[in-house]
Amino acid sequence: MVTFVCCFVGFCLSLLFCTNWGYTLLDTVDHYCAVYLLLLTGILECLGVGWLFDYERTMNMGEKHWRSFQVNTYGYWACLFIIGVASIAAHNPAAGLIAFVVAEIVIVLPLSYYFADTGAQDWYDNIAMCGVKRIGYSISKLGRLEQEDPMAMLWWEPYFVFYFGVCTKYIIPFVLWFLLLNSIQGDIENGYGGYSVGW
């Protein structure tokens, strides 16, 4: 029954694409799905992998670790949202990009480190790279040769984990958010494909 309902609804909706108006509908649906939904999906995937995965382990390490993790998480996402929206509204995304990087490096990360009240390596491992470090080592472990000791870390793995972690947790959501806001602003001001704003 569920399959029948899904197929029937899909069939009815797809009939719209078979009309004379179908090419216009396909063009707009393709544009908005390809631009907005893909960028939003990328942001949500980075949120899940970089910020939500393995956070329980950090929470269980103690109050200071949990507080530091919250400062890092809420600080990053609040700065990203507020600075991104403000810079796009002011028609100055370049200034927003710079402001976000400065706010993250000068305010959020030092505050997170201060609240952790722990060593730099512990803060880096368990708060700044929470989640992505474990995933990064799981990925890099696949590059070890079979004849090597499976528990022995290769020289390049910490560099890969740093690159993967920083990109997944900090850089990619930031870039995708600004691209999404810039696309929304462009479609509002110019209208995609010369269609009316209601599209």
N, C-alpha and C positions, 0 to 999 in steps of 0.2 A: 504493500500500500504506500509506504514511504517513497519507494522508487517510482511508482506510478505518479504520485503527486509532484515529485521533483521533475520528472520528465514532462509532465503535462504543463506545469508552470513555465519550464524552460522553453517548451514548444510555443506556448502562447506569447511569451516575451520575444522570442526570436522571429515571430511573424512580422513584427514591426520592421525588421531589417530587410524584409522581402518586398516592401512597398517602394514606391517612387521616392519616398522620403528616406529610405533605408540607408543610402550612402551617406547622407548628411548625419544621420543618427550614428552610424558606424564611425564616422570621422570624429565626432565629438566624444563618443564613449571611449574610443581608442585613445584620444588625447588625454582625457581626464583620468582614465584608468592607468595609462602608461606613465603619466607625470605624477599625479598626486598620490595614487595608491601605491605605486612602487617606491616612491620616496618615503612615504609614511611607513610602509612595511619595513624598509631598511632601517629607519629610526627605531621602530619597535623591536626589530631583531637585535639591534645593538643594545637596546635597553634590557632585553631579556638575557642576552649572553654576558654583557659587560657589567650590568648593575644588579640584576636579580638573581643570577645563578650563584649559588654558594654563599649567599649573604647570611644564611642561618649559622654557618660555621663561624663567621666573624662576630655575629651577635652573641654566640655562646662563649666567646673568648673573654668576655667581661664588659663591664659598663663603659670603660674608656674606649675600647675598640668600637663598640656599638655607637657611641656618641660621635666618634671621629668618622665612622662610616656614614652616619646620617648627615653630618656637616658636608662631607665630600659629595654625597649623592644629591641632597636637596640644593646645595650651593651650585653644583654644576647645572642641574636641570632648571633651576630658577633663573640663573644668569643667562642660560641659553635661551629660554623662552622670552624673558623680559628684554634683553639686549637685542635679540633677533627681531622681535616685533617692533621695538622702538626704532631700530636702524632702518628697517624696511619702510616703516611709516614716514620716517624723515627723508626717504629717498637717498640714503647714504649707507649701503650695505658694507662698503669697505671700512668705514669708521666702526661699524658694528662688529665686524670680524676682529679688528684690532682691539676694540674695547672688551670683547669677550675673552680673547686670549690673555689680555692684561689682567682682567678680573679673576680669571681662573688661576693664573700663575702667581699673582700678587696677593690675592685675598683668600680664595677658596682652599687651595692646596696647603698654604701655610697654616690656616686655621684648623684644617683637618689634622695636620701633623701636630699642632699644639694640643688639641683635645685628646689625641691618642696617648700622649705622655709616655712614649715608648721610644725605642731606638729607630733609626732611619730604616734599617733593613726590615725590621718587623712591620713598620708602617707601610713600606713599599710592598711587601709580600702579602699582607693580610688586609690592607685597606685600599691603598691606591690601585693595586692590581687584583683585588678580590674577584674571584671567578675566572677572569681571563687568564690568569697565570696557570691555573690547573688545566684549562682547555688548551692553552698554548703548548704546554708540555705533553699533553696527550697527542696533539697533532705532530709535534716534533719527534716524538718517540717512534712514529711510523717511518721516519727516515733512517733509522738505525739499521745497519746490515744484520743479517741473521747470525753471522759468525761472531759478532760483537756481543759483549755482555749486555743483556737487555736492560740492566739496571744502571749501566754506566752512561752518564750524560756526555754527549759530544760537545766540543768546544763552541759550536755555533748556536746551540740550543738556547742559552740565556739571551742572546741577541735577537733571535727569532721571537722568543716569548715577549721580550720588551717591545719589539716592533708590532707584533700582533696585538698585544694588550693595549698599547697606547692608541693604535689606530682604531681598534674595535670599541674601546671604552670612551675615548676622548675626541678623536679627530673625526671619524666618520659620522657620528650623530650630529656633530657641529656643522659639518659641510652639508649634509643632507637637509638639515633644518633650514639653513640659509637658502639652499636651492629651492626647497619647497615654498618658503615665504616669497622668494623672488618670482617664482612661477605664478603663484597666486596673485601677486601684485601686477604682474604683466598681463594676466588674463582679465583682471578687473579693469585696468586702465585701457587696454587696447582691444580686449575681446578676442577670443581665439578664432582664427579663420574668417574674421569679418562677420561672425554671427552676432546676434543681439546678446546683450548682457545676461538675459535670462537663461541662456544656454550654459 
